[in-house]
Amino acid sequence: MTLRGTRTVGTSARRTAVVTALALALTGAVGGAVATASAPAGEETLQGHTPDRDWLPQTPQNWPLVVDHTRTPAETVTRGLQHFSETYDTVGGRQHIQVLSADLDDPNLRIGMVQAGDTVTNPADETPSSMAHRTGAVAGVNGDYFEIHASGRPLGGIMTDGRLLKSPKPGFASQLGVKPDGTIVMGPQTFSGTITDGSATRALTSVNTVNDLTAGGITEVTPDLGDTPGLPKAATLVLGHVTDGGFVVEEVRTGVTTVPRLSTGRLGLLGAGDGGQWLTDTLHGGDRVGIATRLSPDNDVTQLISGVDTLVKDGAVYKDPTGTPPSGANPETAVGVTKDGRHAIVVAVDGQGGAARAFGVTRDQAAGYMVAHGAYNAMLFDGGGSTGMVSRAPGADRAEIVNTPSDQPGNTERPVANGIFFYSTAKEAGAAVEVVVNDGEQVTTVAGGSVPLAVHSVDRLANPAAGQVDVRVEPSSLASYEDGRLTPHRTGSGRIIARNGRAVTSEKLEVVSRLASLAVSPDKADLDNGATQQLTLSGTVKDGGEVRIPAEAATWKVTPENLGTVDAHGLFTASGGVGGLAEVSAQVAGTTTTTSIAVGSVSKVIDPMTSPDVWRLSNNTTGEPATLAADPGVVPPGSTESGSLRLDYSMPAGSGVKQLVLSPRTTLKTDTDNGQVPTGIGVWIKGDGNGIELAEKYIGVNGSSTTLYPTFVTWKDWHLAVAQLPAGMQFPLTISFIDFLAISPSTAYSGSLNVAGLQALYSPRPVTVPEYHAIPDNPKWLSFEEDSADFARRGTTILTGDDAHLLASDPGSVSSNVMDSIAGRLPTLSPQARPDSAQFLGDMPDDGKPADLRYAKSKIDALGVPGRDIVGNHEITQGADAENGNYSDTFGETHYAYSQGAARMIVTDNSHGSLQSSDPFQNPEGVQYPWLVRQLTDTTAKDVLVITHMPAYDPHPAANSQFTDRWEARMYLRLVQRYQETHPKQHVIMMYGHARGFAEQILNPEGESVGTGQGGIPQFTFADLGMPAYAPADQGGIYHFGLVRIGDDGDLQYTVEPALASIRVTGPKDPIARGDRVDLTATGDQIAGDNIAPLTIPIADPASHVWTSSDPKVASVDPSTGALTAHRPGTATVTVTSGGVTGAAQVTVR
């Protein structure tokens, strides 16, 4: 790379650099390597233009590229603790994260650990919000792994206010402790203890850890353990009453299998094997037994909780050899601290909501996030459906759930074993120092209902203040306020006045009768049958000010009526059994708005699951008998099948993963449907209520496998269990297995499950197909030309095309002949139209075999100009021949960039359906999105052409020739859009092949046709060099190549050159009168071959063509449309030229 020059950093720039560096140091933000601010050699650049390196948000370590990032303003929960949320749109999916930021130096703030019900053995467990309400916490998150649907016990340790409820696991690094000064320490905490009875001593293994019995240990039993049945083996239990340093033995029980809950003041020792024998032989009634315990290295911690993995150590992402993190992407809970332990960041990451809602993170991504947010040490806690964060809103009385739990149905908060909570140390509420109405903003609304109006007061510690807030409206006839709601009575202006003691505030109130706009939120929603969606209304007045609109003020209507209902309060309830797309309208003050709600799912049965001939019990690791058999007549609601499959099983207690794996005997697949990828896979399960876990494994077309854990079967009777499919899965998917499993169940159980109706679920919302336009309304710097001779004199030209599917064994094919015709055509072009190079867009050979790749390259070389190809799905034989093999041997790099006159050409590989799925097969090796960002960032070219094989959005109605990962398609286009927005002096277009035919669209990231002024990016598909098109011939479905002229001034021109053998013009057979207007038409026969029937196409846009008249004074013709106008008697020859071929007809004017 040639450096074009250097720039001296002045004082202002230096100050900016220092501030930026300081901000990065505080946040730990991770970005790409800083590249040189130069243009590639030979590239025409914008004068005085230097790269903008801050056009994208920072991407945390181990994350897919972040394209967009938003953060809500921080709210003070209590002094020393703030809450905010972040949303990251990455190329791999959306991440939504709730964050607590804690200043542990603030004496107002205290951390405490809470055990569910204050009892270790607690099968019911307790939700984080319940723990917060019960203990008065202002915020908190869930804690450790636990024995779910069993004993409820945490797997690790827990200490509350200096009382050790359960000792931590030995040799386990993920422990969080709180020191007496309130600082946090992270790292191993080893429990040790000694039992003394006279001269006899014995190691105490643990506290309240009954699972230690299996190894012959002795655990101390305290009242915190609770009633504990189902011990892993018969044991000896020694009970007594507490004394200083130990207890006095009252009784010794042998062969016990249940530990009763001990009352206050009582203590016990529980042992089995060698430990139990020692207790039996050594301890007797009346003995005074000493117990000494300690934690090392921090015996002075007052709070302790175990996590599941160490994410960050000494400021860097860490691989914890003792950790037990989950696999895959999940909702997750994590806690990080600064080096001095005086500042904590607590996060709850949503997940399992799909790529467009909340995808979830891997443990490595969680680690990268914590480093990016300044954590010196960080730990992972229980995730999945257990992830839950509660926080108290300003002025609220108690903390409530703020994240979106993933447990279904209904995103319900899961009861968990324990949690980490924050408290204000204030003993009582203080006097109000601030009163807040509507967050300090004016209230504008309409009459006809009531709107919630937030009014609160806080004391100096940002806690709810003592006393009551008195609220009144002046004038009182305008509106009234009661129980947190404002009810307008008429139109007019006034003020809302709120007072608590000496603190008072006032906000303006406007009740309006007319709206400039009305909107309903959400503007679209997808609901399961029977689900509900709260609809809310908002509007604006003439000056753009926001209007709060009560749902009761609207007239609601659902069309069609059978898809759901809306009550007076705007609550939409989806039909329980009917699916489809509903339009919901609301009318307020003469203004109407609508939203669309997709109800239910469109299902396509993959397999009815009725026959053991199709399914088998392929793996049973329970050690107990299990059978899978047909169960005639037992079917889900509404099923017309003959029966289902019944699984009878027994699940023993014990450690390890115990599985019952159902595998298909034949290949079962699911695919896209009319351009839609499945949103989930559903299977009907008739449950037994035992809480066994469901897992499902799917294999993508590229061989990548994904295992999903959608739910626990806690229900009885039939229920459709749905596994939401994550972004990046490559269709068609092969179903690998359905697995029912339990992880280290503490109690044995048996049961029966029925399974039926394995199905792919699709949204009933239609795929958005942009309306076809031969040529859209282009910006002034981009123009379609009917004749390449009109190209600018100064510049460079590239030839482009795609989808030849050349075979060395078929040299007489259409595509082979088309390529020969192009080679013959090039010398006839005007000088400015003759290409300086050729950029093909993939699928040039029919497969990735060396002979066909070489044959395709020979055809490209025969053009006589430098030629390049990109990787298409046929260059890799649909994934069977990776591109870093045969393709690279023939064509070279799989992603690359180069300069062409005033343009930078940036080529990526999405041959496996997306850039991310193609990343493992790159030459040079590497992840493409960071590389793409570096190319965009570094270029100072006037024009930027971003090129890949499969379109982000198929321009043709079939909508099946596009990125298979629909979220990534959106992000790919959004990335380029963001670049264009931040680089307005540069011109950006995107080019594709694959979707056979030609198309130009101007799209936003959602695939909607918009202008460039509304954020649209021009999208070009040049994709048919001699194969059956995917579009009609009158909508671009033609054999063609493209010529793109890159002007030295940065303007772009292009033509679409059909591959033609002949043209026929259809004109009037009889003479026409002076003044007549006649539309001439023409058709062309395309180049033919031995493999496809001859094709005839209309000579009309988008095929570049020019109509001319031999005597315009007799009859003139529109050069583009062929509209002929007769002027005076005579004869004229009218011709049309397209693709280097001319057709003619004589016209006589009488």
C-alpha positions, 0 to 999 in steps of 0.5 A: 500500500502506498502512503499518499501523505501524512497529516500533522495532528494539531492541538484540537486533533490531539485533544480529541485523540486523548479524550478518545483514548481515555474513553476507550480505556474506561470502557475497554472498547474493542475495535479493529486495528487502526489502518493507514489513512491512505488510498490504495495505489491507482485509486482516484480519491476525493480531494482533501478526503481522509477516512472516517474511522468512527463510522461504526460502533465498537465491536466487543471481543469475540462478537460478530460485527456490531452495526448499530448500538443504542443506549438508554439514559441511565436512571439512578436506582439509589445513590451509587447505583444506576440502571440502563439498557443497551441494544446491539444490532450485530451481523449475527443477531440483535442483543438486548442487555440490561445493565446495573452500574454500582459504585461500591464506595458509596456508603448508601449502597450495600450488596447482599446475597439472597437464598430462595426462601432462605432455605437451601433445599427448596424445590419451589425456589423463588423468582428474583422479583420475589426475593427483592420484594421480600428483602427490600432490595432495590435491584438484583439478578439471579445467581448460581446453577441449581437443581431445577425441577428437583431439590432446588439446591444451588450447585455452589456456595452461598453466604448471606450476612456472614452466615454460610448457608452452603459451602462452595465447591472445592477447586472451583474458581468462579466465586464472588465474595464481598469484603467487610468494606463492601468491595468485591473479590472474585476467585477460588474460595476453599472451604475447610473444617475440622470436627473434634470429639475429645482426642478424635478429629475428622475433616469436615467436608462441607456445609449443607452439601448432601451430595458429598455423601456419595464420596464418603464425606461429612457435611455440617447440617444447619437449619438453613438446609431445610427439609431434605428427602431423597439423600443420594445414599443412606447416611448417619445423622448426628443431631444436637444443640449449638454451643460455643464452637460446636454442639452437644450431641443429643442423638445419633441416627443411622440409615437415614434417607431424609434430613428434617428441617432443624429448628433454630439452635440445633445443628447436625453432622451428616455422613455416609461411607467412611464419614458415616462410619466415623460418626457412628463409631466416634460420636455419642449422646452427650459428647461435646463436639467442636467444629472449626471452619474457614474459607481461604483465602478470604475468611472475612467475606460477609457475602458469597455466591458461586457462579458457573464460569470465570469470564475475565481475569486480570482485564483479559478474556479468560478460559476457566479450566474449572468453569461449566459454561453452557454451549451455544448462544443463550440469555446470560447473567454476568457480573464484573468488577474493576481491579480495585473491586470498588465498581461493579457492572451487572448485566442480564442479556436477553436471548432465545427470541430470534435474531431480530429480537434477542439472540443471546450470547456465547460465554466468549461473547459475554466475556468480550462484553465485560472486557469492553465495559471495563471489567478487570475480573468477571464471572458468568452466572446461571443463564437461559430461562434463569436470567432475570434482572430486577430494578426499581424505577425512579420513585417506585416503591419496589424493584420489578423485572426489567429484562425479558425472560426467555421461559415460555409461554409468556416470557415468564420469570423463572424461580431460581435458587439464589441471587445477588442484590443491592440495597440502600443503607438508609434506615428510613425515607428522607424529606423530598428534595425533588418532585418529577412529573412526566420526566420533566416534560410537557404533557399533551393529550386528548380527551376521551380516556385517561393516560398514565402520568408518572409523578414521584418524589425522591430524597437526597439518596434518590430513594422514594421520599417520605410523605405524599405527593399532592397533584392538582390541575389548574384549571381543575375543569381541564383534567383530573389526576387520581391513582397515577392517571390523568383524565382530560375533560375538555380541550384547553391549556393548563398546568399540572402542579405537584408538591411534597413538602417543600419540593414542588414542580409544575409542568404545562398541560395541553389537551388538543382536539386535532392531530397532525399524525397518529401512530400505533405501536407496535407498527407490526407484531407476530403473535401465537394463537391466544397471545395478547399484545398491548397496543398504544397510540401516539400522535403529533400536533402541527408543530411536531410536538408529541401527543399522548393518546389514551387507547380509550379515546380510539375507535378500534377495528380488526380486519378480518374480524375472526383473527382477534379482538381489541378491547377498549384499552387497546389490548389485542387478543389473538384468535385461539385457533385461526391464523393469518394477517390482521389489520388493526385500525384506530381512529382518534379525532378524525385521524386513522392509523393501522398496524398489522398483526400476524396471528399464529404460525403457518406450519408445514409438517416435516413428519407426523411422528406416528411410526416407529418405522421413521423414528427410533430410540437411538440412544438411552444413557439412563441405564434404565429400560425405555421404549418408543412405540406407536400409540394409536388414537392419541393425537394433539388437538385438531390432528387428523393423524392416526396416532402418535409416538409414546416414550416410556422411561425411567429416570434414575437419580445421579450425576451426569447427563441422562438422555433419551434420544429419538432419531429419524431413520430417514432423512427429514428436512425443512426448507424456506417457503416462498422466501420465508425461512422458518422462525421455529420448529415445533413438536407436539408433546403430551407431557407428564409434568416431570420437568424433563428437558427437551433438546433438538439438533439440526444440521445445516446444508453446509454441515454446521450443527446447532443444538437448541434447548427450547423448554422443560416439559413441566406440563401435562396433556398436549402442548406445542413446544417451539424451538426458535431458530437462531440466525445463521442457520443454512437451509435446508435443515436436516433434523438430527435428533430430538432428545429428552434429558436430565442433568444430574437429577437428584431424585428418581422418577418415571413417566410417559411422553407422547410426541407428534407433529414435527413441523416448521413454523413460518410467519403468516406475514407475507414477504415484502417483494419490492414492486418491479421497475425496469429502471428506478429513479436514480440519483443524479450521479447514477444513470442508465444509458440506452447506448454505451456510446453515451458513456463519459469520455474520461473514465474506466469501464468494467464488464460484469455478468453471472450465471454461465454454468459452463461445463467443459463437456458441453462447449456448445451450450448457450452460455458458452456461445454467449461468452463467445459472442461477448468476445466478438462484440467487445472490439465493436464498442465505442472506445469509452465503452470497451471494458478495461476489466471484467468482474464476474459475479459467480456461478461461472462454472456449473460446479467446482470441479477443476475441469469446469473451473478451468473451462470457465476461466478460459472463457473469461480470459478469451475476452482479452481483458483482465478478468476476475470471478467471485465465489458463487454457490456453483463454484463450490458445488453447492458446498461440496467443494470448499472455495479455499480448494479448487476455486482458489487454485483456479481463480485465487482469493475468495474475497478481495479488493482492488481499484478501478479508476475512481472506484474501489471494488470490494468483493466478498464471498457469501456462496454458502448463503451468507458471509458468516457461513462462508467464513470458514472456507476463506483464502486468505483465512479470516472473518470477512466482516471486519475485513469489509469494514477495513476496506470501507474505512480505508478507501477514499475513492469517489465510488465504492462498489460492494460486490457479492454473489447472492443478493441481500433481497431477491429482486424477483417474485420467487424471493428464493435467490438471496441470503439464506440468513435474512437477518444478516441480509438486513445487516449487510445492507445496513452496514453499507447504508451506514457507510453511505450515510457517514460518507455522503461525498462518496457514491456507493452501489452494491452488485450481485449475481445468482438471481438470474436476470437483470434488476436494479433496485434502491432498497433500505435494510428492510428491503423496502423500495425507497429513494437514495434520499431516504436511505436507499442503496442502489442494488444491481443484479447482473445475473444471466449469461445463458441459463433459464431466468428466474424472472419473466423476459419482460422483467429482466429475465434475459441473457445479458452482460453489463457495462459500468462506466466509472467516470473520473468525476465519480459519476456512474453510468451503465448499460444492460447488453442482451446477447442477441442473434437477431431482432425483428421490428413490428410496425404498421403494415399499411401506410399511416396518416400524417399526425398519427402516433404508433407504438413500434415493438421489437423482439430479439432472438437470444444466442442459442445453444444445444442445451436450452430451447431458443429464447425470444425477448422484448427489446425494451428496458431494461435491455439497452436499446436505441430506436432511430429513423432514417428520415425524422422529417417523415417520421420521428421515433422516441429513441427509448420507447419506440413511439413513432410520430408521422410528420409528412408523406414519405417513407422512412426506415425505422431501426432498433439496435440492441446488444450490437444487433439491429432490426428494421422496418419500413414505415410509409406516411400517406 
